[in-house]
Amino acid sequence: SYTNKNILLVKMSAGEDDRLNLDADLNISQGKIILNQNNLPQLNLPATIILNNIDFNSPKILKDGAECAACQIIGYGRSAKTITFSVPGF
């Protein structure tokens, strides 16, 4: 979720609206989100993310393979298999 943000899912191309290609530039998989920042800069904003059906002993939020110091785990329910965390961007 992006709090108080209007996200445009179209861009102007040759004077016409062109839809963004979320299939090519946004990948959400088991415990991982990959965003092509060059093609979807409007999604590179602070966000709150909820992942369901996960099972970690000690969850950590990584950005580019390193622990994200600016990210914050808001809640982790091991029995519910849900983690909620905030990110400053992608």
Phi and psi restraints in degrees (range 20) as a CNS / XPLOR table:
assign (resid 1 and name C) (resid 2 and name N)
       (resid 2 and name CA) (resid 2 and name C) 1.0 -113.2 20.0 2
assign (resid 2 and name N) (resid 2 and name CA)
       (resid 2 and name C) (resid 3 and name N) 1.0 109.7 20.0 2
assign (resid 2 and name C) (resid 3 and name N)
       (resid 3 and name CA) (resid 3 and name C) 1.0 -72.6 20.0 2
assign (resid 3 and name N) (resid 3 and name CA)
       (resid 3 and name C) (resid 4 and name N) 1.0 128.5 20.0 2
assign (resid 3 and name C) (resid 4 and name N)
       (resid 4 and name CA) (resid 4 and name C) 1.0 53.6 20.0 2
assign (resid 4 and name N) (resid 4 and name CA)
       (resid 4 and name C) (resid 5 and name N) 1.0 34.7 20.0 2
assign (resid 4 and name C) (resid 5 and name N)
       (resid 5 and name CA) (resid 5 and name C) 1.0 -122.4 20.0 2
assign (resid 5 and name N) (resid 5 and name CA)
       (resid 5 and name C) (resid 6 and name N) 1.0 135.5 20.0 2
assign (resid 5 and name C) (resid 6 and name N)
       (resid 6 and name CA) (resid 6 and name C) 1.0 -95.7 20.0 2
assign (resid 6 and name N) (resid 6 and name CA)
       (resid 6 and name C) (resid 7 and name N) 1.0 119.6 20.0 2
assign (resid 6 and name C) (resid 7 and name N)
       (resid 7 and name CA) (resid 7 and name C) 1.0 -103.8 20.0 2
assign (resid 7 and name N) (resid 7 and name CA)
       (resid 7 and name C) (resid 8 and name N) 1.0 115.7 20.0 2
assign (resid 7 and name C) (resid 8 and name N)
       (resid 8 and name CA) (resid 8 and name C) 1.0 -83.7 20.0 2
assign (resid 8 and name N) (resid 8 and name CA)
       (resid 8 and name C) (resid 9 and name N) 1.0 127.6 20.0 2
assign (resid 8 and name C) (resid 9 and name N)
       (resid 9 and name CA) (resid 9 and name C) 1.0 -103.3 20.0 2
assign (resid 9 and name N) (resid 9 and name CA)
       (resid 9 and name C) (resid 10 and name N) 1.0 20.6 20.0 2
assign (resid 9 and name C) (resid 10 and name N)
       (resid 10 and name CA) (resid 10 and name C) 1.0 -132.9 20.0 2
assign (resid 10 and name N) (resid 10 and name CA)
       (resid 10 and name C) (resid 11 and name N) 1.0 157.9 20.0 2
assign (resid 10 and name C) (resid 11 and name N)
       (resid 11 and name CA) (resid 11 and name C) 1.0 -136.7 20.0 2
assign (resid 11 and name N) (resid 11 and name CA)
       (resid 11 and name C) (resid 12 and name N) 1.0 158.9 20.0 2
assign (resid 11 and name C) (resid 12 and name N)
       (resid 12 and name CA) (resid 12 and name C) 1.0 -84.4 20.0 2
assign (resid 12 and name N) (resid 12 and name CA)
       (resid 12 and name C) (resid 13 and name N) 1.0 131.5 20.0 2
assign (resid 12 and name C) (resid 13 and name N)
       (resid 13 and name CA) (resid 13 and name C) 1.0 -141.9 20.0 2
assign (resid 13 and name N) (resid 13 and name CA)
       (resid 13 and name C) (resid 14 and name N) 1.0 117.0 20.0 2
assign (resid 13 and name C) (resid 14 and name N)
       (resid 14 and name CA) (resid 14 and name C) 1.0 55.7 20.0 2
assign (resid 14 and name N) (resid 14 and name CA)
       (resid 14 and name C) (resid 15 and name N) 1.0 39.3 20.0 2
assign (resid 14 and name C) (resid 15 and name N)
       (resid 15 and name CA) (resid 15 and name C) 1.0 77.8 20.0 2
assign (resid 15 and name N) (resid 15 and name CA)
       (resid 15 and name C) (resid 16 and name N) 1.0 6.3 20.0 2
assign (resid 15 and name C) (resid 16 and name N)
       (resid 16 and name CA) (resid 16 and name C) 1.0 -127.9 20.0 2
assign (resid 16 and name N) (resid 16 and name CA)
       (resid 16 and name C) (resid 17 and name N) 1.0 155.3 20.0 2
assign (resid 16 and name C) (resid 17 and name N)
       (resid 17 and name CA) (resid 17 and name C) 1.0 -68.7 20.0 2
assign (resid 17 and name N) (resid 17 and name CA)
       (resid 17 and name C) (resid 18 and name N) 1.0 134.4 20.0 2
assign (resid 17 and name C) (resid 18 and name N)
       (resid 18 and name CA) (resid 18 and name C) 1.0 -127.9 20.0 2
assign (resid 18 and name N) (resid 18 and name CA)
       (resid 18 and name C) (resid 19 and name N) 1.0 126.3 20.0 2
assign (resid 18 and name C) (resid 19 and name N)
       (resid 19 and name CA) (resid 19 and name C) 1.0 -68.4 20.0 2
assign (resid 19 and name N) (resid 19 and name CA)
       (resid 19 and name C) (resid 20 and name N) 1.0 145.5 20.0 2
assign (resid 19 and name C) (resid 20 and name N)
       (resid 20 and name CA) (resid 20 and name C) 1.0 -75.2 20.0 2
assign (resid 20 and name N) (resid 20 and name CA)
       (resid 20 and name C) (resid 21 and name N) 1.0 148.0 20.0 2
assign (resid 20 and name C) (resid 21 and name N)
       (resid 21 and name CA) (resid 21 and name C) 1.0 -94.8 20.0 2
assign (resid 21 and name N) (resid 21 and name CA)
       (resid 21 and name C) (resid 22 and name N) 1.0 83.5 20.0 2
assign (resid 21 and name C) (resid 22 and name N)
       (resid 22 and name CA) (resid 22 and name C) 1.0 -64.9 20.0 2
assign (resid 22 and name N) (resid 22 and name CA)
       (resid 22 and name C) (resid 23 and name N) 1.0 -32.6 20.0 2
assign (resid 22 and name C) (resid 23 and name N)
       (resid 23 and name CA) (resid 23 and name C) 1.0 -61.9 20.0 2
assign (resid 23 and name N) (resid 23 and name CA)
       (resid 23 and name C) (resid 24 and name N) 1.0 -37.3 20.0 2
assign (resid 23 and name C) (resid 24 and name N)
       (resid 24 and name CA) (resid 24 and name C) 1.0 -86.9 20.0 2
assign (resid 24 and name N) (resid 24 and name CA)
       (resid 24 and name C) (resid 25 and name N) 1.0 -29.5 20.0 2
assign (resid 24 and name C) (resid 25 and name N)
       (resid 25 and name CA) (resid 25 and name C) 1.0 -111.5 20.0 2
assign (resid 25 and name N) (resid 25 and name CA)
       (resid 25 and name C) (resid 26 and name N) 1.0 -0.6 20.0 2
assign (resid 25 and name C) (resid 26 and name N)
       (resid 26 and name CA) (resid 26 and name C) 1.0 -136.2 20.0 2
assign (resid 26 and name N) (resid 26 and name CA)
       (resid 26 and name C) (resid 27 and name N) 1.0 121.6 20.0 2
assign (resid 26 and name C) (resid 27 and name N)
       (resid 27 and name CA) (resid 27 and name C) 1.0 -124.4 20.0 2
assign (resid 27 and name N) (resid 27 and name CA)
       (resid 27 and name C) (resid 28 and name N) 1.0 116.9 20.0 2
assign (resid 27 and name C) (resid 28 and name N)
       (resid 28 and name CA) (resid 28 and name C) 1.0 -114.8 20.0 2
assign (resid 28 and name N) (resid 28 and name CA)
       (resid 28 and name C) (resid 29 and name N) 1.0 117.2 20.0 2
assign (resid 28 and name C) (resid 29 and name N)
       (resid 29 and name CA) (resid 29 and name C) 1.0 -130.2 20.0 2
assign (resid 29 and name N) (resid 29 and name CA)
       (resid 29 and name C) (resid 30 and name N) 1.0 -173.8 20.0 2
assign (resid 29 and name C) (resid 30 and name N)
       (resid 30 and name CA) (resid 30 and name C) 1.0 -57.8 20.0 2
assign (resid 30 and name N) (resid 30 and name CA)
       (resid 30 and name C) (resid 31 and name N) 1.0 103.8 20.0 2
assign (resid 30 and name C) (resid 31 and name N)
       (resid 31 and name CA) (resid 31 and name C) 1.0 73.7 20.0 2
assign (resid 31 and name N) (resid 31 and name CA)
       (resid 31 and name C) (resid 32 and name N) 1.0 17.0 20.0 2
assign (resid 31 and name C) (resid 32 and name N)
       (resid 32 and name CA) (resid 32 and name C) 1.0 -149.5 20.0 2
assign (resid 32 and name N) (resid 32 and name CA)
       (resid 32 and name C) (resid 33 and name N) 1.0 138.1 20.0 2
assign (resid 32 and name C) (resid 33 and name N)
       (resid 33 and name CA) (resid 33 and name C) 1.0 -127.3 20.0 2
assign (resid 33 and name N) (resid 33 and name CA)
       (resid 33 and name C) (resid 34 and name N) 1.0 127.5 20.0 2
assign (resid 33 and name C) (resid 34 and name N)
       (resid 34 and name CA) (resid 34 and name C) 1.0 -121.7 20.0 2
assign (resid 34 and name N) (resid 34 and name CA)
       (resid 34 and name C) (resid 35 and name N) 1.0 127.0 20.0 2
assign (resid 34 and name C) (resid 35 and name N)
       (resid 35 and name CA) (resid 35 and name C) 1.0 -123.9 20.0 2
assign (resid 35 and name N) (resid 35 and name CA)
       (resid 35 and name C) (resid 36 and name N) 1.0 127.6 20.0 2
assign (resid 35 and name C) (resid 36 and name N)
       (resid 36 and name CA) (resid 36 and name C) 1.0 -80.2 20.0 2
assign (resid 36 and name N) (resid 36 and name CA)
       (resid 36 and name C) (resid 37 and name N) 1.0 99.8 20.0 2
assign (resid 36 and name C) (resid 37 and name N)
       (resid 37 and name CA) (resid 37 and name C) 1.0 -65.0 20.0 2
assign (resid 37 and name N) (resid 37 and name CA)
       (resid 37 and name C) (resid 38 and name N) 1.0 -27.8 20.0 2
assign (resid 37 and name C) (resid 38 and name N)
       (resid 38 and name CA) (resid 38 and name C) 1.0 -69.4 20.0 2
assign (resid 38 and name N) (resid 38 and name CA)
       (resid 38 and name C) (resid 39 and name N) 1.0 -38.8 20.0 2
assign (resid 38 and name C) (resid 39 and name N)
       (resid 39 and name CA) (resid 39 and name C) 1.0 -91.5 20.0 2
assign (resid 39 and name N) (resid 39 and name CA)
       (resid 39 and name C) (resid 40 and name N) 1.0 -20.7 20.0 2
assign (resid 39 and name C) (resid 40 and name N)
       (resid 40 and name CA) (resid 40 and name C) 1.0 -130.4 20.0 2
assign (resid 40 and name N) (resid 40 and name CA)
       (resid 40 and name C) (resid 41 and name N) 1.0 58.3 20.0 2
assign (resid 40 and name C) (resid 41 and name N)
       (resid 41 and name CA) (resid 41 and name C) 1.0 -64.2 20.0 2
assign (resid 41 and name N) (resid 41 and name CA)
       (resid 41 and name C) (resid 42 and name N) 1.0 -24.4 20.0 2
assign (resid 41 and name C) (resid 42 and name N)
       (resid 42 and name CA) (resid 42 and name C) 1.0 -69.1 20.0 2
assign (resid 42 and name N) (resid 42 and name CA)
       (resid 42 and name C) (resid 43 and name N) 1.0 -15.3 20.0 2
assign (resid 42 and name C) (resid 43 and name N)
       (resid 43 and name CA) (resid 43 and name C) 1.0 -95.5 20.0 2
assign (resid 43 and name N) (resid 43 and name CA)
       (resid 43 and name C) (resid 44 and name N) 1.0 -5.0 20.0 2
assign (resid 43 and name C) (resid 44 and name N)
       (resid 44 and name CA) (resid 44 and name C) 1.0 -86.7 20.0 2
assign (resid 44 and name N) (resid 44 and name CA)
       (resid 44 and name C) (resid 45 and name N) 1.0 66.8 20.0 2
assign (resid 44 and name C) (resid 45 and name N)
       (resid 45 and name CA) (resid 45 and name C) 1.0 -132.7 20.0 2
assign (resid 45 and name N) (resid 45 and name CA)
       (resid 45 and name C) (resid 46 and name N) 1.0 165.4 20.0 2
assign (resid 45 and name C) (resid 46 and name N)
       (resid 46 and name CA) (resid 46 and name C) 1.0 -57.6 20.0 2
assign (resid 46 and name N) (resid 46 and name CA)
       (resid 46 and name C) (resid 47 and name N) 1.0 139.8 20.0 2
assign (resid 46 and name C) (resid 47 and name N)
       (resid 47 and name CA) (resid 47 and name C) 1.0 -150.9 20.0 2
assign (resid 47 and name N) (resid 47 and name CA)
       (resid 47 and name C) (resid 48 and name N) 1.0 159.4 20.0 2
assign (resid 47 and name C) (resid 48 and name N)
       (resid 48 and name CA) (resid 48 and name C) 1.0 -109.5 20.0 2
assign (resid 48 and name N) (resid 48 and name CA)
       (resid 48 and name C) (resid 49 and name N) 1.0 130.1 20.0 2
assign (resid 48 and name C) (resid 49 and name N)
       (resid 49 and name CA) (resid 49 and name C) 1.0 -121.8 20.0 2
assign (resid 49 and name N) (resid 49 and name CA)
       (resid 49 and name C) (resid 50 and name N) 1.0 136.9 20.0 2
assign (resid 49 and name C) (resid 50 and name N)
       (resid 50 and name CA) (resid 50 and name C) 1.0 -120.2 20.0 2
assign (resid 50 and name N) (resid 50 and name CA)
       (resid 50 and name C) (resid 51 and name N) 1.0 123.8 20.0 2
assign (resid 50 and name C) (resid 51 and name N)
       (resid 51 and name CA) (resid 51 and name C) 1.0 -110.2 20.0 2
assign (resid 51 and name N) (resid 51 and name CA)
       (resid 51 and name C) (resid 52 and name N) 1.0 131.7 20.0 2
assign (resid 51 and name C) (resid 52 and name N)
       (resid 52 and name CA) (resid 52 and name C) 1.0 -109.3 20.0 2
assign (resid 52 and name N) (resid 52 and name CA)
       (resid 52 and name C) (resid 53 and name N) 1.0 159.0 20.0 2
assign (resid 52 and name C) (resid 53 and name N)
       (resid 53 and name CA) (resid 53 and name C) 1.0 60.1 20.0 2
assign (resid 53 and name N) (resid 53 and name CA)
       (resid 53 and name C) (resid 54 and name N) 1.0 46.2 20.0 2
assign (resid 53 and name C) (resid 54 and name N)
       (resid 54 and name CA) (resid 54 and name C) 1.0 -114.9 20.0 2
assign (resid 54 and name N) (resid 54 and name CA)
       (resid 54 and name C) (resid 55 and name N) 1.0 157.1 20.0 2
assign (resid 54 and name C) (resid 55 and name N)
       (resid 55 and name CA) (resid 55 and name C) 1.0 -143.6 20.0 2
assign (resid 55 and name N) (resid 55 and name CA)
       (resid 55 and name C) (resid 56 and name N) 1.0 96.4 20.0 2
assign (resid 55 and name C) (resid 56 and name N)
       (resid 56 and name CA) (resid 56 and name C) 1.0 -123.7 20.0 2
assign (resid 56 and name N) (resid 56 and name CA)
       (resid 56 and name C) (resid 57 and name N) 1.0 144.5 20.0 2
assign (resid 56 and name C) (resid 57 and name N)
       (resid 57 and name CA) (resid 57 and name C) 1.0 -76.0 20.0 2
assign (resid 57 and name N) (resid 57 and name CA)
       (resid 57 and name C) (resid 58 and name N) 1.0 -46.2 20.0 2
assign (resid 57 and name C) (resid 58 and name N)
       (resid 58 and name CA) (resid 58 and name C) 1.0 -135.9 20.0 2
assign (resid 58 and name N) (resid 58 and name CA)
       (resid 58 and name C) (resid 59 and name N) 1.0 86.9 20.0 2
assign (resid 58 and name C) (resid 59 and name N)
       (resid 59 and name CA) (resid 59 and name C) 1.0 -67.4 20.0 2
assign (resid 59 and name N) (resid 59 and name CA)
       (resid 59 and name C) (resid 60 and name N) 1.0 142.0 20.0 2
assign (resid 59 and name C) (resid 60 and name N)
       (resid 60 and name CA) (resid 60 and name C) 1.0 -135.6 20.0 2
assign (resid 60 and name N) (resid 60 and name CA)
       (resid 60 and name C) (resid 61 and name N) 1.0 146.7 20.0 2
assign (resid 60 and name C) (resid 61 and name N)
       (resid 61 and name CA) (resid 61 and name C) 1.0 -98.8 20.0 2
assign (resid 61 and name N) (resid 61 and name CA)
       (resid 61 and name C) (resid 62 and name N) 1.0 123.0 20.0 2
assign (resid 61 and name C) (resid 62 and name N)
       (resid 62 and name CA) (resid 62 and name C) 1.0 -109.3 20.0 2
assign (resid 62 and name N) (resid 62 and name CA)
       (resid 62 and name C) (resid 63 and name N) 1.0 146.7 20.0 2
assign (resid 62 and name C) (resid 63 and name N)
       (resid 63 and name CA) (resid 63 and name C) 1.0 -130.5 20.0 2
assign (resid 63 and name N) (resid 63 and name CA)
       (resid 63 and name C) (resid 64 and name N) 1.0 121.4 20.0 2
assign (resid 63 and name C) (resid 64 and name N)
       (resid 64 and name CA) (resid 64 and name C) 1.0 54.4 20.0 2
assign (resid 64 and name N) (resid 64 and name CA)
       (resid 64 and name C) (resid 65 and name N) 1.0 37.0 20.0 2
assign (resid 64 and name C) (resid 65 and name N)
       (resid 65 and name CA) (resid 65 and name C) 1.0 86.0 20.0 2
assign (resid 65 and name N) (resid 65 and name CA)
       (resid 65 and name C) (resid 66 and name N) 1.0 -4.1 20.0 2
assign (resid 65 and name C) (resid 66 and name N)
       (resid 66 and name CA) (resid 66 and name C) 1.0 -119.0 20.0 2
assign (resid 66 and name N) (resid 66 and name CA)
       (resid 66 and name C) (resid 67 and name N) 1.0 151.9 20.0 2
assign (resid 66 and name C) (resid 67 and name N)
       (resid 67 and name CA) (resid 67 and name C) 1.0 -60.0 20.0 2
assign (resid 67 and name N) (resid 67 and name CA)
       (resid 67 and name C) (resid 68 and name N) 1.0 133.3 20.0 2
assign (resid 67 and name C) (resid 68 and name N)
       (resid 68 and name CA) (resid 68 and name C) 1.0 -87.2 20.0 2
assign (resid 68 and name N) (resid 68 and name CA)
       (resid 68 and name C) (resid 69 and name N) 1.0 106.8 20.0 2
assign (resid 68 and name C) (resid 69 and name N)
       (resid 69 and name CA) (resid 69 and name C) 1.0 -70.2 20.0 2
assign (resid 69 and name N) (resid 69 and name CA)
       (resid 69 and name C) (resid 70 and name N) 1.0 -27.6 20.0 2
assign (resid 69 and name C) (resid 70 and name N)
       (resid 70 and name CA) (resid 70 and name C) 1.0 -87.6 20.0 2
assign (resid 70 and name N) (resid 70 and name CA)
       (resid 70 and name C) (resid 71 and name N) 1.0 -5.9 20.0 2
assign (resid 70 and name C) (resid 71 and name N)
       (resid 71 and name CA) (resid 71 and name C) 1.0 -89.7 20.0 2
assign (resid 71 and name N) (resid 71 and name CA)
       (resid 71 and name C) (resid 72 and name N) 1.0 154.9 20.0 2
assign (resid 71 and name C) (resid 72 and name N)
       (resid 72 and name CA) (resid 72 and name C) 1.0 -137.0 20.0 2
assign (resid 72 and name N) (resid 72 and name CA)
       (resid 72 and name C) (resid 73 and name N) 1.0 127.9 20.0 2
assign (resid 72 and name C) (resid 73 and name N)
       (resid 73 and name CA) (resid 73 and name C) 1.0 -78.8 20.0 2
assign (resid 73 and name N) (resid 73 and name CA)
       (resid 73 and name C) (resid 74 and name N) 1.0 120.0 20.0 2
assign (resid 73 and name C) (resid 74 and name N)
       (resid 74 and name CA) (resid 74 and name C) 1.0 -87.9 20.0 2
assign (resid 74 and name N) (resid 74 and name CA)
       (resid 74 and name C) (resid 75 and name N) 1.0 -38.1 20.0 2
assign (resid 74 and name C) (resid 75 and name N)
       (resid 75 and name CA) (resid 75 and name C) 1.0 -162.6 20.0 2
assign (resid 75 and name N) (resid 75 and name CA)
       (resid 75 and name C) (resid 76 and name N) 1.0 144.9 20.0 2
assign (resid 75 and name C) (resid 76 and name N)
       (resid 76 and name CA) (resid 76 and name C) 1.0 -138.6 20.0 2
assign (resid 76 and name N) (resid 76 and name CA)
       (resid 76 and name C) (resid 77 and name N) 1.0 118.1 20.0 2
assign (resid 76 and name C) (resid 77 and name N)
       (resid 77 and name CA) (resid 77 and name C) 1.0 -110.1 20.0 2
assign (resid 77 and name N) (resid 77 and name CA)
       (resid 77 and name C) (resid 78 and name N) 1.0 96.9 20.0 2
assign (resid 77 and name C) (resid 78 and name N)
       (resid 78 and name CA) (resid 78 and name C) 1.0 -61.6 20.0 2
assign (resid 78 and name N) (resid 78 and name CA)
       (resid 78 and name C) (resid 79 and name N) 1.0 -42.4 20.0 2
assign (resid 78 and name C) (resid 79 and name N)
       (resid 79 and name CA) (resid 79 and name C) 1.0 -70.3 20.0 2
assign (resid 79 and name N) (resid 79 and name CA)
       (resid 79 and name C) (resid 80 and name N) 1.0 -32.4 20.0 2
assign (resid 79 and name C) (resid 80 and name N)
       (resid 80 and name CA) (resid 80 and name C) 1.0 -82.8 20.0 2
assign (resid 80 and name N) (resid 80 and name CA)
       (resid 80 and name C) (resid 81 and name N) 1.0 -11.7 20.0 2
assign (resid 80 and name C) (resid 81 and name N)
       (resid 81 and name CA) (resid 81 and name C) 1.0 58.7 20.0 2
assign (resid 81 and name N) (resid 81 and name CA)
       (resid 81 and name C) (resid 82 and name N) 1.0 42.6 20.0 2
assign (resid 81 and name C) (resid 82 and name N)
       (resid 82 and name CA) (resid 82 and name C) 1.0 -132.2 20.0 2
assign (resid 82 and name N) (resid 82 and name CA)
       (resid 82 and name C) (resid 83 and name N) 1.0 135.5 20.0 2
assign (resid 82 and name C) (resid 83 and name N)
       (resid 83 and name CA) (resid 83 and name C) 1.0 -127.1 20.0 2
assign (resid 83 and name N) (resid 83 and name CA)
       (resid 83 and name C) (resid 84 and name N) 1.0 138.4 20.0 2
assign (resid 83 and name C) (resid 84 and name N)
       (resid 84 and name CA) (resid 84 and name C) 1.0 -121.3 20.0 2
assign (resid 84 and name N) (resid 84 and name CA)
       (resid 84 and name C) (resid 85 and name N) 1.0 129.7 20.0 2
assign (resid 84 and name C) (resid 85 and name N)
       (resid 85 and name CA) (resid 85 and name C) 1.0 -147.8 20.0 2
assign (resid 85 and name N) (resid 85 and name CA)
       (resid 85 and name C) (resid 86 and name N) 1.0 159.9 20.0 2
assign (resid 85 and name C) (resid 86 and name N)
       (resid 86 and name CA) (resid 86 and name C) 1.0 -111.8 20.0 2
assign (resid 86 and name N) (resid 86 and name CA)
       (resid 86 and name C) (resid 87 and name N) 1.0 148.9 20.0 2
assign (resid 86 and name C) (resid 87 and name N)
       (resid 87 and name CA) (resid 87 and name C) 1.0 -129.8 20.0 2
assign (resid 87 and name N) (resid 87 and name CA)
       (resid 87 and name C) (resid 88 and name N) 1.0 146.3 20.0 2
assign (resid 87 and name C) (resid 88 and name N)
       (resid 88 and name CA) (resid 88 and name C) 1.0 -79.2 20.0 2
assign (resid 88 and name N) (resid 88 and name CA)
       (resid 88 and name C) (resid 89 and name N) 1.0 -11.2 20.0 2
assign (resid 88 and name C) (resid 89 and name N)
       (resid 89 and name CA) (resid 89 and name C) 1.0 160.0 20.0 2
assign (resid 89 and name N) (resid 89 and name CA)
       (resid 89 and name C) (resid 90 and name N) 1.0 -175.6 20.0 2
